Amino acid sequence: AERLTSISRILSEKGHGTFGELLDKSQGKIGVVVSFVAILELMKRGFVGFSDERPHEQYSLVDETLYWLKPHV
């Protein structure tokens, strides 16, 4: 819940951010996994989306840009 709130706040204020920027690397692998699951949950709820415009040869999940889809409240 804490990561959901943190990621929601960052994306709603900035409008976008890369996956790498949103990861909680300070908690090691567990922090990365928790951040990833939080982002998936926000996508499921329709708050976050991403663009798949890059060629797959240049694809890197860490550099993937995520967008806030709901208006700031």
C-alpha positions as CSV (number, residue, x, y, z in Angstrom):
1,A,0.0,0.0,0.0
2,E,2.9,2.4,0.8
3,R,4.5,1.9,-2.6
4,L,1.1,2.3,-4.4
5,T,0.7,5.6,-2.7
6,S,4.2,6.7,-3.4
7,I,4.2,5.8,-7.1
8,S,0.7,7.3,-7.5
9,R,1.9,10.6,-6.0
10,I,5.0,10.7,-8.2
11,L,3.1,10.0,-11.4
12,S,0.1,12.2,-10.7
13,E,2.4,15.1,-9.9
14,K,4.8,14.6,-12.8
15,G,2.4,13.0,-15.3
16,H,5.0,10.4,-16.3
17,G,8.2,8.6,-15.1
18,T,10.3,5.8,-16.2
19,F,10.0,2.4,-14.5
20,G,13.6,2.8,-13.3
21,E,12.7,6.1,-11.6
22,L,9.8,4.5,-9.7
23,L,11.7,1.5,-8.3
24,D,12.6,1.4,-4.6
25,K,16.1,0.2,-5.0
26,S,17.0,1.1,-1.4
27,Q,15.3,-2.2,-0.3
28,G,17.2,-4.4,-2.7
29,K,15.5,-7.0,-4.7
30,I,12.4,-7.0,-2.5
31,G,11.9,-3.3,-3.1
32,V,12.1,-3.8,-6.8
33,V,9.6,-6.6,-6.7
34,V,7.2,-4.6,-4.5
35,S,7.5,-1.6,-6.8
36,F,6.8,-3.7,-9.9
37,V,3.7,-5.3,-8.3
38,A,2.5,-1.9,-7.2
39,I,2.8,-0.6,-10.8
40,L,1.0,-3.6,-12.1
41,E,-1.8,-3.0,-9.7
42,L,-2.1,0.7,-10.7
43,M,-2.2,-0.5,-14.4
44,K,-4.9,-3.0,-13.5
45,R,-7.0,-0.2,-11.8
46,G,-6.6,2.0,-14.9
47,F,-4.4,4.7,-13.3
48,V,-1.2,4.0,-15.1
49,G,-0.4,3.2,-18.8
50,F,2.6,3.0,-21.0
51,S,3.5,3.5,-24.6
52,D,4.9,0.7,-26.7
53,E,6.5,2.8,-29.4
54,R,10.1,1.7,-29.2
55,P,11.5,-1.0,-31.5
56,H,11.8,-4.3,-29.5
57,E,15.5,-4.5,-30.2
58,Q,16.0,-1.4,-28.1
59,Y,13.5,-2.4,-25.3
60,S,14.5,-2.1,-21.7
61,L,11.9,-2.4,-18.9
62,V,13.9,0.0,-16.7
63,D,13.6,2.8,-19.3
64,E,9.9,2.2,-20.1
65,T,8.0,5.4,-19.5
66,L,4.8,5.1,-17.5
67,Y,2.0,7.7,-17.7
68,W,-0.6,8.8,-15.2
69,L,-4.0,8.3,-16.8
70,K,-6.3,9.9,-14.1
71,P,-6.6,13.6,-13.5
72,H,-4.8,14.9,-10.4
73,V,-7.1,15.3,-7.4
